[in-house]
Amino acid sequence: MADVPVDLNSMSSEAFASLSSMEGIYEPIVEITYVGPLTEDAYASFGSMEGIAAPVAEPIAPAAPVHKAVAYWPGYLLAGVTAIAAYGIHYLPMAPFQVSGASGVRHPISAAIIAILVGLAIRNLGLVPRSISAGCKKTVKKVIPIAIVLTGGALNLAHIAGVGLSALAITIVCIGIAFGAAHLFGRLFGLKPSTALLIGAGTGICGTSAIVAVAPLIDADDEDLALSVGTINLFGLIAMLLCPLVGAMLQMSDQHFGVWAGTTIHAVPQVVAAGYAKSADAGTLATLVKLVRVTLLAPLIAGLAILYAHRHSPDKARKRNVAVHYARLVPWFIWGFVALAVLNTLGLIPTLQFHASDWFGASTGPVEIPMANILKRIAKILLTIAMAAIGLELNLHALVRVGSRALVTGLAASVVLAGASLALVSMLL
């Protein structure tokens, strides 16, 4: 098991928790010795949104402190109210929230995108107390995996068979491009190689989860972690907001946009929100492509672990005792997503059928409600609640207080990744 001490005295627990608030689904792959003002609860929020259920390495922590009871309900309540407000704005009968075209009346700005913007405004204008943070973190951690599982119920694997290998090839190439771009721009701007590698991992694979997994294998220090996490969360948020706009401007098809968003945006909820901002089909495909990226974290860690073993002496390796448990690298909700997708593909998700005459005494035909549509609707509602919670918990001031070299490197790597993915999607799909 790993003992990876990180001195975080230079950062407050609130700032550090805010940096990782968009990644709050699961416990981290590698947990860190708790040093300085960072509490165990704050570090739990540092776990990424990619959903690994248990740490690969256990922390060496001081004697367990006496924890006070935490009230989660204020965060739950405010996230729900914010989501309701987002839906109210989403359905406003005016432009740009409602537009009319050849296909009828549409509401192009998704409720999930509106929810995170409303939450950000409430949080960063100082309109709510910090006591809501615990409930917001808990909301994101519990709700996002369920939403992703339910999303699988709308996926028919037969419909993506024609783009499966192409999408996989684009995903793998884009991961390599992200790492390469982060390395090259890091050298160009004088960024530490370890920080550049962490930014490449967060950009190419899955946000903070990849950063936390890779950090102990490359001897990253607390500065590397803080800079890379802040950079990845900031540009992941920006990508989530900009990609739907760019997709609309370029008139991208659902298939093209789904693969592009899934290979470009950094974290799972950001991908899901951006994909569904385009359409349900684009959102489902974007989620699938992103989850493929998440599973590629396992071979990445395996490769780095092998490199680590070759580059360090046996005595030093024994002292560090970095042990990677690969079975924990695939999040549980990926299996749930795949299971529902298989059931839907095989036609095993039932369709509810009832006769209106049974309820109203009128002689009418049967009314059919596909359960897959119900699951998809519930997933979108849950996603909106989670996006509201993320916005309410995210401190923008903490995100922008990262090193300029890391910011420029992260920006350059994100732009190169988005451009390369767009070109590959245009050529191969």
C-alpha positions in Angstrom: 0.0 0.0 0.0 1.2 3.5 -0.7 2.3 6.2 1.7 2.2 9.4 -0.4 2.7 12.4 1.9 1.6 15.7 0.4 2.2 19.0 2.2 -0.8 21.2 1.5 -0.1 23.9 4.0 -0.1 26.5 1.3 -3.8 25.9 0.4 -6.9 26.3 2.5 -9.3 23.3 2.6 -12.0 25.4 1.1 -9.9 26.4 -1.9 -8.6 22.9 -2.5 -12.1 21.4 -2.2 -13.4 24.0 -4.7 -10.7 23.1 -7.2 -12.0 19.5 -7.2 -15.7 20.1 -6.7 -16.5 19.2 -10.2 -14.9 15.8 -9.7 -16.8 14.6 -6.6 -18.2 11.2 -7.4 -15.9 8.8 -5.8 -13.0 8.1 -3.5 -9.6 8.8 -5.1 -7.5 6.1 -6.7 -4.6 7.0 -4.5 -5.3 8.6 -1.2 -2.8 11.0 0.3 -1.5 11.4 3.8 -3.5 14.2 5.4 -1.1 17.0 6.2 -1.8 20.6 7.1 -5.2 22.2 7.0 -6.7 19.8 4.5 -9.3 17.7 6.2 -10.3 14.2 5.3 -13.8 15.4 4.3 -12.2 18.1 2.0 -9.9 15.6 0.4 -12.9 13.3 -0.2 -14.2 15.9 -2.6 -10.9 15.7 -4.4 -12.0 12.3 -5.7 -12.9 12.5 -9.3 -16.2 12.3 -11.1 -15.0 9.1 -12.9 -16.4 6.9 -10.2 -13.7 4.6 -8.8 -15.3 3.2 -5.7 -12.4 2.5 -3.5 -8.8 3.8 -3.1 -6.1 1.8 -4.7 -3.7 2.8 -2.0 -4.6 3.4 1.6 -3.7 6.7 3.4 -1.4 7.0 6.3 -3.3 9.4 8.4 -2.9 10.8 11.9 -5.2 9.7 14.7 -8.8 10.0 13.6 -10.3 13.3 14.8 -13.7 13.5 16.3 -16.1 14.5 13.5 -19.0 16.8 14.1 -22.3 15.8 12.6 -22.7 17.3 9.1 -26.0 18.6 7.9 -26.4 17.7 4.2 -30.0 18.8 3.7 -29.2 22.5 3.1 -27.1 21.5 0.1 -29.7 19.0 -1.1 -32.5 21.5 -0.8 -30.6 24.3 -2.6 -29.5 22.1 -5.4 -33.1 21.0 -6.0 -34.4 24.5 -5.9 -31.6 25.7 -8.3 -32.5 22.8 -10.7 -36.2 23.8 -10.6 -35.2 27.4 -11.4 -33.0 26.2 -14.2 -36.0 24.3 -15.8 -38.1 27.4 -15.4 -35.5 29.4 -17.3 -35.1 26.6 -19.9 -38.8 26.7 -20.8 -39.1 30.5 -21.0 -41.1 31.4 -24.1 -38.6 33.8 -25.5 -35.3 33.7 -27.4 -32.7 32.3 -26.9 -34.5 29.8 -24.6 -37.2 29.1 -27.1 -36.7 29.2 -30.9 -39.0 28.1 -33.7 -37.8 26.4 -36.9 -38.7 23.9 -39.6 -38.6 21.1 -36.9 -41.0 23.0 -34.6 -40.4 24.8 -31.3 -37.1 23.9 -29.6 -35.4 24.9 -26.3 -31.8 24.8 -27.4 -30.1 25.7 -24.1 -30.2 22.6 -21.9 -31.5 22.9 -18.3 -28.2 21.3 -17.1 -26.1 24.1 -18.6 -28.4 26.7 -17.1 -28.3 24.9 -13.7 -24.5 25.1 -13.4 -24.5 28.8 -14.5 -27.2 29.7 -12.0 -25.3 27.7 -9.3 -22.1 29.5 -10.1 -23.8 32.8 -9.9 -25.3 32.0 -6.5 -22.1 30.6 -5.1 -19.7 33.3 -6.3 -21.9 36.2 -5.5 -21.8 35.2 -1.9 -25.5 34.5 -1.7 -25.3 31.3 0.3 -23.3 30.1 3.4 -20.5 27.6 3.1 -22.6 25.1 5.1 -24.2 24.1 1.8 -21.0 22.6 0.5 -21.2 19.3 2.2 -24.7 18.6 0.8 -23.6 19.7 -2.7 -20.6 17.4 -2.7 -22.8 14.5 -1.5 -25.3 15.3 -4.2 -22.7 15.1 -7.0 -21.1 12.0 -5.6 -24.4 10.1 -5.4 -26.4 11.4 -8.3 -24.0 11.5 -11.2 -23.3 7.7 -11.3 -27.0 6.9 -11.2 -27.7 9.4 -14.0 -24.9 7.8 -16.1 -26.3 4.3 -15.6 -29.8 5.4 -16.6 -28.3 7.0 -19.7 -27.3 3.5 -20.9 -31.0 2.6 -21.2 -31.3 5.0 -24.2 -28.3 3.5 -26.0 -28.8 1.0 -28.8 -25.4 -0.6 -29.5 -26.5 -1.6 -33.0 -26.8 2.0 -34.0 -23.2 2.8 -33.2 -21.7 -0.4 -34.7 -20.7 1.5 -37.8 -18.7 4.1 -35.9 -17.5 2.0 -33.0 -14.0 1.2 -34.3 -13.6 4.7 -35.8 -14.6 6.3 -32.5 -12.2 4.0 -30.6 -9.4 4.9 -32.9 -10.1 8.7 -32.5 -10.3 8.3 -28.7 -6.9 6.5 -28.5 -5.2 9.0 -30.9 -6.6 11.9 -29.0 -5.2 10.6 -25.7 -1.8 10.5 -27.3 -2.2 14.0 -28.7 -3.2 15.4 -25.3 -0.2 13.9 -23.6 2.1 15.1 -26.4 0.7 18.6 -26.5 0.9 19.0 -22.7 4.6 17.8 -22.8 5.6 20.0 -25.7 3.9 23.2 -24.4 5.1 22.5 -20.9 8.6 22.5 -22.1 8.0 25.6 -24.3 6.6 27.6 -21.3 9.0 26.3 -18.7 6.6 24.1 -16.8 7.9 21.3 -14.6 7.7 18.0 -16.5 5.7 16.3 -13.7 3.1 19.1 -13.8 2.9 18.9 -17.6 2.4 15.1 -17.4 -0.4 15.5 -14.9 -2.1 18.1 -17.1 -1.7 15.7 -20.0 -3.4 12.9 -18.0 -6.2 15.1 -16.9 -6.8 16.5 -20.4 -6.5 13.2 -22.3 -8.2 10.7 -19.9 -10.5 11.7 -17.2 -9.8 14.9 -15.3 -8.8 14.8 -11.7 -9.1 11.0 -11.4 -6.2 10.5 -13.8 -4.2 13.2 -12.1 -4.6 11.6 -8.6 -3.8 8.1 -10.1 -0.7 9.2 -11.9 0.7 11.6 -9.3 2.3 9.0 -6.9 3.8 7.1 -9.8 5.8 10.1 -11.0 6.8 11.5 -7.6 4.5 14.5 -8.1 4.4 17.0 -5.2 1.6 19.1 -3.8 2.4 22.0 -6.1 2.0 19.7 -9.1 -1.3 18.5 -7.9 -2.7 21.9 -7.1 -1.7 23.4 -10.4 -2.9 20.5 -12.6 -6.2 20.1 -10.8 -7.0 23.8 -11.0 -6.1 23.9 -14.6 -8.1 20.8 -15.6 -11.2 21.9 -13.8 -11.1 25.4 -15.2 -10.7 24.3 -18.8 -13.1 21.4 -18.4 -15.8 23.8 -17.3 -15.0 26.2 -20.2 -15.1 23.3 -22.7 -18.5 22.1 -21.4 -19.9 25.6 -22.1 -18.3 26.3 -25.4 -18.6 22.9 -27.2 -22.4 23.0 -27.7 -22.0 26.5 -29.1 -19.3 25.5 -31.5 -21.2 22.4 -32.5 -24.3 24.5 -33.4 -22.2 27.0 -35.3 -20.6 24.2 -37.4 -24.0 22.4 -37.8 -22.4 19.1 -36.6 -24.5 16.0 -36.7 -25.4 14.2 -33.5 -22.9 11.5 -34.3 -20.1 13.8 -35.0 -20.8 16.0 -32.0 -21.1 13.1 -29.7 -17.7 11.7 -30.6 -16.1 15.1 -30.6 -17.5 16.0 -27.1 -16.6 12.6 -25.7 -13.0 12.8 -26.8 -12.5 16.5 -26.0 -14.1 17.5 -22.7 -12.3 16.5 -19.6 -14.8 15.0 -17.0 -17.8 12.8 -17.3 -20.6 15.1 -16.0 -19.2 17.9 -18.3 -19.4 15.5 -21.3 -22.9 14.3 -20.4 -24.1 17.9 -20.0 -22.6 19.2 -23.2 -23.8 16.1 -25.2 -27.3 16.4 -24.0 -27.2 20.2 -24.7 -27.1 19.1 -28.4 -29.6 16.2 -28.3 -30.4 13.0 -26.6 -28.6 10.9 -29.2 -25.5 13.1 -29.1 -25.5 12.9 -25.3 -25.8 9.2 -25.2 -22.9 8.7 -27.7 -20.8 11.3 -26.0 -21.2 9.5 -22.7 -20.2 6.2 -24.2 -17.1 7.6 -25.8 -16.1 9.3 -22.6 -16.6 6.1 -20.6 -14.2 4.4 -23.0 -11.7 7.1 -22.1 -12.2 6.4 -18.5 -11.5 2.7 -18.9 -8.3 3.5 -20.6 -7.0 4.9 -17.3 -6.2 1.2 -16.3 -3.7 0.5 -19.1 -2.2 4.0 -18.5 -1.6 3.2 -14.8 -0.2 -0.2 -15.7 2.3 1.3 -18.1 3.4 4.0 -15.7 3.7 1.4 -12.9 6.1 -0.6 -15.1 8.1 2.4 -16.0 8.3 3.3 -12.3 9.6 -0.1 -11.5 12.4 0.2 -14.1 13.4 3.7 -13.2 13.7 3.3 -9.4 15.9 1.0 -7.4 14.4 -1.9 -5.5 15.2 -0.2 -2.2 13.4 3.0 -3.1 10.5 1.2 -4.6 10.1 -0.8 -1.5 10.3 2.3 0.6 7.6 4.1 -1.5 5.6 0.8 -1.7 3.4 2.0 -4.6 0.8 -0.8 -5.2 -1.8 -0.4 -7.9 -5.0 -2.4 -7.7 -6.2 -2.5 -11.3 -9.5 -4.1 -10.5 -10.6 -0.8 -8.9 -9.7 1.3 -11.9 -13.0 0.6 -13.7 -15.9 2.5 -12.1 -18.9 0.4 -11.1 -21.3 2.7 -13.0 -19.6 1.8 -16.3 -20.8 -1.8 -15.9 -24.3 -0.5 -15.1 -24.3 1.7 -18.2 -23.2 -1.2 -20.4 -25.8 -3.6 -18.8 -28.7 -1.2 -19.5 -27.4 -0.5 -23.1 -27.3 -4.3 -23.7 -30.8 -4.8 -22.4 -32.0 -1.9 -24.6 -30.2 -3.3 -27.6 -31.9 -6.7 -27.1 -35.3 -5.1 -26.7 -35.5 -6.3 -23.1 -36.4 -2.9 -21.5 -40.2 -3.1 -21.4 -42.8 -0.7 -22.7 -45.6 0.2 -20.3 -49.0 -0.2 -21.9 -52.4 0.8 -20.5 -55.9 1.7 -21.7 -57.3 5.1 -21.0 -60.7 3.5 -20.6 -59.5 1.8 -17.5 -59.0 5.2 -16.0 -61.4 7.6 -17.6 -64.1 5.3 -18.9 -63.5 6.5 -22.4 -63.1 4.0 -25.3 -59.7 4.7 -26.6 -56.7 2.8 -27.9 -53.8 1.6 -25.7 -51.3 4.2 -24.5 -47.7 3.1 -24.7 -44.8 4.6 -22.7 -41.4 3.1 -23.4 -39.4 2.6 -20.2 -36.3 3.6 -22.0 -37.7 7.1 -22.5 -38.6 7.3 -18.8 -35.1 6.3 -17.8 -33.7 8.9 -20.2 -35.9 11.6 -18.7 -35.0 10.7 -15.2 -31.3 10.8 -16.1 -31.6 14.3 -17.5 -33.4 15.5 -14.4 -30.7 14.0 -12.1 -28.0 15.5 -14.3 -29.6 18.9 -13.9 -29.6 18.6 -10.1 -26.0 17.5 -10.1 -24.9 20.4 -12.3 -26.7 22.8 -9.9 -24.8 21.2 -7.0 -21.5 21.5 -8.9 -22.1 25.2 -9.6 -23.1 25.9 -6.0 -19.9 24.3 -4.7 -17.4 25.7 -7.2 -15.3 28.6 -6.2 -14.2 30.4 -9.4 -11.6 32.5 -7.5 -9.8 29.3 -6.4 -9.9 28.0 -10.0 -8.2 31.0 -11.5 -5.5 31.3 -8.8 -3.2 28.8 -10.4 0.2 29.3 -12.1 0.2 31.1 -15.4 2.5 28.5 -17.0 0.1 25.7 -16.0 -2.8 27.7 -17.3 -1.2 28.4 -20.7 -0.1 24.8 -21.0 -3.6 23.5 -20.1 -5.2 25.9 -22.5 -2.9 25.0 -25.4 -3.3 21.3 -24.8 -7.1 21.6 -24.6 -7.2 23.7 -27.8 -4.9 21.2 -29.7 -7.0 18.3 -28.5 -10.3 19.9 -29.6 -8.9 20.8 -33.0 -7.3 17.4 -33.6 -10.5 15.6 -32.5 -12.6 17.7 -34.8 -10.3 17.0 -37.7 -10.3 13.3 -37.0 -14.1 13.2 -36.6 -14.5 15.0 -40.0 -12.2 12.6 -41.7 -13.1 9.2 -40.2 -16.8 9.4 -39.5 
